[in-house]
Amino acid sequence: MMLLTAVVLVAVLRLRALNAFKGDYYYTIDLADQAAAEAALWLSDVEGADIDTEWVRSRMPEDMSVKVILSFEREGLKKGTYSESLDKGSYEKCRDMAYAALSSCLRELIIDRLVYVGYAESVSETEADALINEALGMTMDDYLKNINVTVLPDYDTLAGPINREGDYKIKKKTITWERDGASVTERFVSGKGTLSFPDSGDSGYVFRSDIVNAAGQDAGEAGTDESVEDVKEDTGGVINVIGE
C-alpha cells in the first residue's frame, strides 16, 4: 500500500507539473525609473540646469508596470508551442502616466517662473493649466506627445527583445524551448499556480499566481511538486496567472 501510494503521488505531481505549461501568464516590468530618467534629462535641456531625477520620480505613480504576456498551447502532454509578447495596452497606459508626470513637473517649473518674474504672488495649478491651454491651444500632455518628447522607448524598441514564439518540450524537470533563435533547456519548479526557473538569469526567476494568493494560500504551500526547492523570491520577474 505504501509503494502504491508513493507511485500514485509521484504520478499526480508529475501531471501537475505538466499542467503548469498551458494557458496564459504574465510578468511585469517596472518602467518608472527609466521614465523618470528620460523626463529629467528632457527637463534639464529645457531649463538649462540639472533636474533631480528623484524629484521627477516622486511625480510618477507607484505602479508604472507593463505586462509581458506568456502563453502556452499544448499539443500533447509534454510538448506544444508558446508565445511571449509585450502587452501594448499596458505599455500605452504606462506611457500616458509618464507624460502626465512630466506635465506635472513642467507645470510646477512654469509656476515658479511666473512667480519669479512677478506675474502674481502665487499661481494655482488650475490657473497654470488655463494659461498653458491658452498659449498652446491644447493641454500640456497633448503638447508633449505632439512634439514627441521621449518619456519611454517606443513600443517596437521595448518589444523587440521580448516578442518571440516557438515550440517547447518537457522532459522530467526541464523544459526545452526556442529562445532568441536557439534551443534552450532550463530546469523548472512548479506548484499550484506557480512556475519558476531557478537557473535563469543571475539568481533565478520566480513566477507567482495571484489566483493562489487570492485563495489565502502561500505560494510555497499550494500544491507544490516534488521538485520544489528554495529559490530567492525577491529577484527576477514576477509572473501571474491570467487564467487557464
ABEGO torsion letter per residue (X at the ends): XAAAAAAAAAAAAAAAAAAABBEBBBBBBBAAAAAAAAAAAAAAAAAGBBBBAAAAAAABBABBBBBBBBBBBBAEAABEBBBBBBBAAAAAAAAAAAAAAAAAAAAAAAAAAAAAAGABABBBAAAAAAAAAAAAGBBAAAAAAAAGBBABBBAAAAAAAABBBEBBBBBEABBBBBBGGBBBBBBBBBBBGBBBBAABEAAEBBBBBAAAAAAGBBAAABGBBAABBBBBAABEBBBBBAEX
